[in-house]
Amino acid sequence: RVDMATDGDSGLAMARASEFDALVVDRMLPEKDGLTLVKEYREAGGKTPTLFLSALGDVQNRVQGLKVGADDYLAKPFAPAELAARVEA
């Protein structure tokens, strides 16, 4: 099952309210950007494995995403098989 939030505020609320096997987060979300979402989730004790999926794929952006608490970072465009493998890992 896949649940989807259309903005960062609702995504953070969903992540806090339910148990998920993984969170796949875009960096460029309305309301609350993905970096803030993951940072606040981790600061609140969230432990679910988290992967950024973003068009912002240069080294600086990837490092920034990992430093706020993401476990992995995949730049767009991406191969669906690679995303599935990373989520399953």
N, CA, C and O atoms as a GROMACS GRO file, in nm:
protein
  356
    1ARG      N    1   0.084  -0.118   0.000
    1ARG     CA    2   0.000   0.000   0.000
    1ARG      C    3   0.088   0.124   0.000
    1ARG      O    4   0.192   0.128   0.066
    2VAL      N    5   0.046   0.224  -0.074
    2VAL     CA    6   0.118   0.351  -0.080
    2VAL      C    7   0.023   0.462  -0.040
    2VAL      O    8  -0.088   0.471  -0.094
    3ASP      N    9   0.064   0.545   0.054
    3ASP     CA   10  -0.011   0.663   0.092
    3ASP      C   11   0.066   0.784   0.042
    3ASP      O   12   0.189   0.782   0.038
    4MET      N   13  -0.007   0.889   0.002
    4MET     CA   14   0.059   1.006  -0.055
    4MET      C   15   0.006   1.134   0.010
    4MET      O   16  -0.114   1.150   0.031
    5ALA      N   17   0.098   1.222   0.040
    5ALA     CA   18   0.064   1.356   0.088
    5ALA      C   19   0.101   1.455  -0.022
    5ALA      O   20   0.200   1.436  -0.093
    6THR      N   21   0.024   1.560  -0.036
    6THR     CA   22   0.050   1.657  -0.142
    6THR      C   23   0.127   1.779  -0.094
    6THR      O   24   0.162   1.866  -0.174
    7ASP      N   25   0.154   1.786   0.036
    7ASP     CA   26   0.235   1.897   0.087
    7ASP      C   27   0.311   1.849   0.211
    7ASP      O   28   0.280   1.744   0.268
    8GLY      N   29   0.409   1.927   0.252
    8GLY     CA   30   0.495   1.887   0.362
    8GLY      C   31   0.426   1.881   0.496
    8GLY      O   32   0.457   1.794   0.577
    9ASP      N   33   0.332   1.972   0.522
    9ASP     CA   34   0.261   1.969   0.650
    9ASP      C   35   0.181   1.840   0.666
    9ASP      O   36   0.189   1.775   0.770
   10SER      N   37   0.105   1.804   0.564
   10SER     CA   38   0.026   1.681   0.575
   10SER      C   39   0.116   1.558   0.572
   10SER      O   40   0.085   1.458   0.635
   11GLY      N   41   0.227   1.564   0.500
   11GLY     CA   42   0.322   1.453   0.499
   11GLY      C   43   0.381   1.428   0.636
   11GLY      O   44   0.392   1.313   0.679
   12LEU      N   45   0.419   1.533   0.705
   12LEU     CA   46   0.474   1.518   0.839
   12LEU      C   47   0.368   1.464   0.935
   12LEU      O   48   0.397   1.377   1.017
   13ALA      N   49   0.246   1.515   0.924
   13ALA     CA   50   0.138   1.465   1.009
   13ALA      C   51   0.114   1.316   0.985
   13ALA      O   52   0.096   1.240   1.079
   14MET      N   53   0.113   1.276   0.858
   14MET     CA   54   0.093   1.134   0.826
   14MET      C   55   0.207   1.049   0.881
   14MET      O   56   0.184   0.943   0.938
   15ALA      N   57   0.330   1.096   0.865
   15ALA     CA   58   0.446   1.020   0.911
   15ALA      C   59   0.442   1.001   1.062
   15ALA      O   60   0.482   0.896   1.113
   16ARG      N   61   0.395   1.102   1.133
   16ARG     CA   62   0.388   1.094   1.279
   16ARG      C   63   0.271   1.007   1.327
   16ARG      O   64   0.280   0.945   1.433
   17ALA      N   65   0.162   1.003   1.250
   17ALA     CA   66   0.040   0.939   1.294
   17ALA      C   67   0.030   0.790   1.259
   17ALA      O   68  -0.050   0.717   1.319
   18SER      N   69   0.109   0.744   1.164
   18SER     CA   70   0.097   0.606   1.117
   18SER      C   71   0.233   0.540   1.114
   18SER      O   72   0.337   0.605   1.120
   19GLU      N   73   0.230   0.408   1.103
   19GLU     CA   74   0.355   0.333   1.086
   19GLU      C   75   0.371   0.300   0.939
   19GLU      O   76   0.279   0.248   0.875
   20PHE      N   77   0.487   0.329   0.885
   20PHE     CA   78   0.519   0.300   0.746
   20PHE      C   79   0.648   0.219   0.740
   20PHE      O   80   0.730   0.227   0.831
   21ASP      N   81   0.664   0.142   0.634
   21ASP     CA   82   0.788   0.068   0.613
   21ASP      C   83   0.898   0.163   0.567
   21ASP      O   84   1.016   0.141   0.597
   22ALA      N   85   0.861   0.268   0.495
   22ALA     CA   86   0.957   0.366   0.444
   22ALA      C   87   0.884   0.495   0.411
   22ALA      O   88   0.764   0.494   0.384
   23LEU      N   89   0.959   0.605   0.413
   23LEU     CA   90   0.908   0.734   0.369
   23LEU      C   91   0.989   0.776   0.247
   23LEU      O   92   1.112   0.774   0.251
   24VAL      N   93   0.922   0.812   0.139
   24VAL     CA   94   0.986   0.866   0.020
   24VAL      C   95   0.941   1.011   0.011
   24VAL      O   96   0.822   1.038  -0.004
   25VAL      N   97   1.036   1.103   0.021
   25VAL     CA   98   1.004   1.245   0.037
   25VAL      C   99   1.069   1.326  -0.074
   25VAL      O  100   1.187   1.309  -0.104
   26ASP      N  101   0.991   1.414  -0.134
   26ASP     CA  102   1.044   1.509  -0.233
   26ASP      C  103   1.099   1.630  -0.158
   26ASP      O  104   1.045   1.669  -0.055
   27ARG      N  105   1.205   1.688  -0.209
   27ARG     CA  106   1.263   1.807  -0.147
   27ARG      C  107   1.174   1.930  -0.165
   27ARG      O  108   1.165   2.013  -0.075
   28MET      N  109   1.108   1.940  -0.280
   28MET     CA  110   1.036   2.062  -0.314
   28MET      C  111   0.885   2.044  -0.294
   28MET      O  112   0.809   2.034  -0.390
   29LEU      N  113   0.843   2.040  -0.169
   29LEU     CA  114   0.702   2.028  -0.133
   29LEU      C  115   0.646   2.165  -0.097
   29LEU      O  116   0.717   2.249  -0.042
   30PRO      N  117   0.517   2.188  -0.126
   30PRO     CA  118   0.456   2.313  -0.079
   30PRO      C  119   0.431   2.307   0.072
   30PRO      O  120   0.431   2.199   0.132
   31GLU      N  121   0.411   2.422   0.132
   31GLU     CA  122   0.381   2.439   0.274
   31GLU      C  123   0.504   2.416   0.362
   31GLU      O  124   0.546   2.507   0.434
   32LYS      N  125   0.562   2.299   0.356
   32LYS     CA  126   0.682   2.267   0.434
   32LYS      C  127   0.771   2.185   0.342
   32LYS      O  128   0.731   2.079   0.295
   33ASP      N  129   0.893   2.234   0.316
   33ASP     CA  130   0.980   2.162   0.223
   33ASP      C  131   1.026   2.030   0.283
   33ASP      O  132   1.016   2.008   0.404
   34GLY      N  133   1.075   1.943   0.198
   34GLY     CA  134   1.114   1.809   0.240
   34GLY      C  135   1.225   1.807   0.344
   34GLY      O  136   1.224   1.723   0.434
   35LEU      N  137   1.321   1.900   0.334
   35LEU     CA  138   1.428   1.904   0.434
   35LEU      C  139   1.372   1.931   0.572
   35LEU      O  140   1.410   1.866   0.670
   36THR      N  141   1.282   2.027   0.580
   36THR     CA  142   1.222   2.061   0.709
   36THR      C  143   1.137   1.945   0.760
   36THR      O  144   1.139   1.914   0.880
   37LEU      N  145   1.063   1.882   0.671
   37LEU     CA  146   0.980   1.767   0.709
   37LEU      C  147   1.066   1.659   0.774
   37LEU      O  148   1.034   1.612   0.884
   38VAL      N  149   1.173   1.619   0.707
   38VAL     CA  150   1.258   1.511   0.760
   38VAL      C  151   1.327   1.554   0.888
   38VAL      O  152   1.336   1.476   0.983
   39LYS      N  153   1.376   1.676   0.893
   39LYS     CA  154   1.444   1.726   1.013
   39LYS      C  155   1.349   1.723   1.132
   39LYS      O  156   1.386   1.674   1.239
   40GLU      N  157   1.227   1.774   1.116
   40GLU     CA  158   1.131   1.775   1.226
   40GLU      C  159   1.087   1.634   1.264
   40GLU      O  160   1.066   1.605   1.382
   41TYR      N  161   1.073   1.548   1.166
   41TYR     CA  162   1.036   1.409   1.192
   41TYR      C  163   1.143   1.340   1.277
   41TYR      O  164   1.112   1.273   1.375
   42ARG      N  165   1.269   1.357   1.239
   42ARG     CA  166   1.379   1.297   1.315
   42ARG      C  167   1.390   1.358   1.455
   42ARG      O  168   1.412   1.287   1.552
   43GLU      N  169   1.376   1.490   1.465
   43GLU     CA  170   1.385   1.556   1.596
   43GLU      C  171   1.277   1.508   1.690
   43GLU      O  172   1.296   1.508   1.812
   44ALA      N  173   1.162   1.468   1.635
   44ALA     CA  174   1.051   1.417   1.717
   44ALA      C  175   1.067   1.268   1.748
   44ALA      O  176   0.979   1.208   1.810
   45GLY      N  177   1.178   1.208   1.704
   45GLY     CA  178   1.204   1.068   1.734
   45GLY      C  179   1.164   0.970   1.626
   45GLY      O  180   1.169   0.849   1.647
   46GLY      N  181   1.123   1.020   1.508
   46GLY     CA  182   1.085   0.933   1.398
   46GLY      C  183   1.201   0.846   1.353
   46GLY      O  184   1.312   0.895   1.332
   47LYS      N  185   1.175   0.717   1.337
   47LYS     CA  186   1.280   0.621   1.302
   47LYS      C  187   1.260   0.553   1.168
   47LYS      O  188   1.348   0.480   1.123
   48THR      N  189   1.147   0.575   1.101
   48THR     CA  190   1.119   0.508   0.975
   48THR      C  191   1.227   0.542   0.872
   48THR      O  192   1.261   0.659   0.857
   49PRO      N  193   1.280   0.443   0.801
   49PRO     CA  194   1.377   0.471   0.696
   49PRO      C  195   1.320   0.572   0.595
   49PRO      O  196   1.205   0.561   0.551
   50THR      N  197   1.402   0.670   0.559
   50THR     CA  198   1.356   0.782   0.477
   50THR      C  199   1.449   0.801   0.358
   50THR      O  200   1.571   0.801   0.373
   51LEU      N  201   1.389   0.818   0.241
   51LEU     CA  202   1.463   0.838   0.117
   51LEU      C  203   1.413   0.966   0.051
   51LEU      O  204   1.292   0.984   0.034
   52PHE      N  205   1.505   1.055   0.014
   52PHE     CA  206   1.468   1.171  -0.066
   52PHE      C  207   1.467   1.129  -0.212
   52PHE      O  208   1.558   1.061  -0.259
   53LEU      N  209   1.364   1.170  -0.283
   53LEU     CA  210   1.352   1.152  -0.428
   53LEU      C  211   1.333   1.292  -0.483
   53LEU      O  212   1.228   1.353  -0.463
   54SER      N  213   1.435   1.345  -0.553
   54SER     CA  214   1.432   1.487  -0.585
   54SER      C  215   1.503   1.519  -0.716
   54SER      O  216   1.596   1.451  -0.758
   55ALA      N  217   1.455   1.627  -0.779
   55ALA     CA  218   1.524   1.680  -0.896
   55ALA      C  219   1.651   1.755  -0.855
   55ALA      O  220   1.737   1.782  -0.939
   56LEU      N  221   1.664   1.787  -0.728
   56LEU     CA  222   1.783   1.855  -0.676
   56LEU      C  223   1.888   1.748  -0.647
   56LEU      O  224   1.898   1.699  -0.535
   57GLY      N  225   1.967   1.713  -0.750
   57GLY     CA  226   2.054   1.598  -0.738
   57GLY      C  227   2.202   1.624  -0.730
   57GLY      O  228   2.281   1.529  -0.733
   58ASP      N  229   2.243   1.751  -0.719
   58ASP     CA  230   2.388   1.773  -0.711
   58ASP      C  231   2.440   1.730  -0.573
   58ASP      O  232   2.362   1.706  -0.481
   59VAL      N  233   2.570   1.720  -0.561
   59VAL     CA  234   2.632   1.667  -0.440
   59VAL      C  235   2.591   1.747  -0.317
   59VAL      O  236   2.558   1.690  -0.213
   60GLN      N  237   2.592   1.878  -0.327
   60GLN     CA  238   2.557   1.963  -0.213
   60GLN      C  239   2.415   1.932  -0.163
   60GLN      O  240   2.394   1.922  -0.042
   61ASN      N  241   2.320   1.918  -0.252
   61ASN     CA  242   2.183   1.887  -0.212
   61ASN      C  243   2.170   1.748  -0.154
   61ASN      O  244   2.097   1.728  -0.057
   62ARG      N  245   2.240   1.652  -0.211
   62ARG     CA  246   2.235   1.515  -0.157
   62ARG      C  247   2.293   1.510  -0.016
   62ARG      O  248   2.235   1.448   0.074
   63VAL      N  249   2.406   1.575   0.004
   63VAL     CA  250   2.469   1.579   0.136
   63VAL      C  251   2.377   1.648   0.236
   63VAL      O  252   2.361   1.602   0.349
   64GLN      N  253   2.318   1.759   0.195
   64GLN     CA  254   2.225   1.831   0.283
   64GLN      C  255   2.109   1.742   0.325
   64GLN      O  256   2.070   1.742   0.442
   65GLY      N  257   2.054   1.666   0.232
   65GLY     CA  258   1.944   1.575   0.264
   65GLY      C  259   1.985   1.467   0.362
   65GLY      O  260   1.910   1.434   0.454
   66LEU      N  261   2.103   1.412   0.344
   66LEU     CA  262   2.152   1.309   0.436
   66LEU      C  263   2.180   1.367   0.574
   66LEU      O  264   2.157   1.300   0.674
   67LYS      N  265   2.230   1.489   0.579
   67LYS     CA  266   2.262   1.551   0.707
   67LYS      C  267   2.139   1.583   0.792
   67LYS      O  268   2.148   1.586   0.914
   68VAL      N  269   2.025   1.606   0.729
   68VAL     CA  270   1.904   1.632   0.809
   68VAL      C  271   1.839   1.504   0.857
   68VAL      O  272   1.746   1.508   0.938
   69GLY      N  273   1.887   1.388   0.809
   69GLY     CA  274   1.836   1.263   0.862
   69GLY      C  275   1.786   1.161   0.763
   69GLY      O  276   1.741   1.054   0.804
   70ALA      N  277   1.792   1.190   0.635
   70ALA     CA  278   1.751   1.090   0.537
   70ALA      C  279   1.851   0.974   0.536
   70ALA      O  280   1.970   0.994   0.560
   71ASP      N  281   1.801   0.856   0.507
   71ASP     CA  282   1.887   0.738   0.499
   71ASP      C  283   1.944   0.719   0.359
   71ASP      O  284   2.045   0.651   0.342
   72ASP      N  285   1.879   0.778   0.260
   72ASP     CA  286   1.921   0.762   0.121
   72ASP      C  287   1.869   0.880   0.041
   72ASP      O  288   1.784   0.955   0.087
   73TYR      N  289   1.922   0.896  -0.080
   73TYR     CA  290   1.885   1.009  -0.165
   73TYR      C  291   1.897   0.962  -0.309
   73TYR      O  292   2.002   0.912  -0.351
   74LEU      N  293   1.790   0.977  -0.384
   74LEU     CA  294   1.788   0.936  -0.524
   74LEU      C  295   1.745   1.056  -0.608
   74LEU      O  296   1.641   1.116  -0.583
   75ALA      N  297   1.826   1.089  -0.707
   75ALA     CA  298   1.798   1.205  -0.791
   75ALA      C  299   1.711   1.165  -0.910
   75ALA      O  300   1.724   1.055  -0.964
   76LYS      N  301   1.623   1.256  -0.948
   76LYS     CA  302   1.540   1.240  -1.069
   76LYS      C  303   1.622   1.284  -1.189
   76LYS      O  304   1.704   1.374  -1.174
   77PRO      N  305   1.605   1.226  -1.304
   77PRO     CA  306   1.519   1.112  -1.332
   77PRO      C  307   1.579   0.985  -1.270
   77PRO      O  308   1.700   0.976  -1.249
   78PHE      N  309   1.493   0.889  -1.243
   78PHE     CA  310   1.537   0.768  -1.178
   78PHE      C  311   1.472   0.648  -1.245
   78PHE      O  312   1.371   0.661  -1.314
   79ALA      N  313   1.530   0.532  -1.225
   79ALA     CA  314   1.472   0.407  -1.275
   79ALA      C  315   1.384   0.349  -1.165
   79ALA      O  316   1.431   0.332  -1.052
   80PRO      N  317   1.259   0.317  -1.194
   80PRO     CA  318   1.171   0.259  -1.092
   80PRO      C  319   1.232   0.136  -1.023
   80PRO      O  320   1.211   0.116  -0.904
   81ALA      N  321   1.306   0.056  -1.096
   81ALA     CA  322   1.369  -0.062  -1.036
   81ALA      C  323   1.472  -0.021  -0.930
   81ALA      O  324   1.486  -0.088  -0.828
   82GLU      N  325   1.543   0.089  -0.954
   82GLU     CA  326   1.640   0.136  -0.856
   82GLU      C  327   1.569   0.188  -0.731
   82GLU      O  328   1.613   0.158  -0.620
   83LEU      N  329   1.462   0.263  -0.748
   83LEU     CA  330   1.385   0.310  -0.633
   83LEU      C  331   1.335   0.191  -0.552
   83LEU      O  332   1.349   0.190  -0.430
   84ALA      N  333   1.278   0.092  -0.618
   84ALA     CA  334   1.228  -0.027  -0.547
   84ALA      C  335   1.340  -0.097  -0.472
   84ALA      O  336   1.320  -0.139  -0.358
   85ALA      N  337   1.455  -0.110  -0.532
   85ALA     CA  338   1.568  -0.177  -0.467
   85ALA      C  339   1.614  -0.100  -0.345
   85ALA      O  340   1.646  -0.159  -0.242
   86ARG      N  341   1.618   0.030  -0.355
   86ARG     CA  342   1.661   0.112  -0.240
   86ARG      C  343   1.560   0.103  -0.126
   86ARG      O  344   1.600   0.096  -0.010
   87VAL      N  345   1.432   0.105  -0.157
   87VAL     CA  346   1.329   0.096  -0.053
   87VAL      C  347   1.332  -0.041   0.012
   87VAL      O  348   1.313  -0.052   0.133
   88GLU      N  349   1.357  -0.145  -0.066
   88GLU     CA  350   1.361  -0.280  -0.011
   88GLU      C  351   1.488  -0.309   0.069
   88GLU      O  352   1.489  -0.401   0.151
   89ALA      N  353   1.593  -0.232   0.048
   89ALA     CA  354   1.724  -0.260   0.112
   89ALA      C  355   1.721  -0.240   0.263
   89ALA      O  356   1.823  -0.259   0.329
   0.00000   0.00000   0.00000
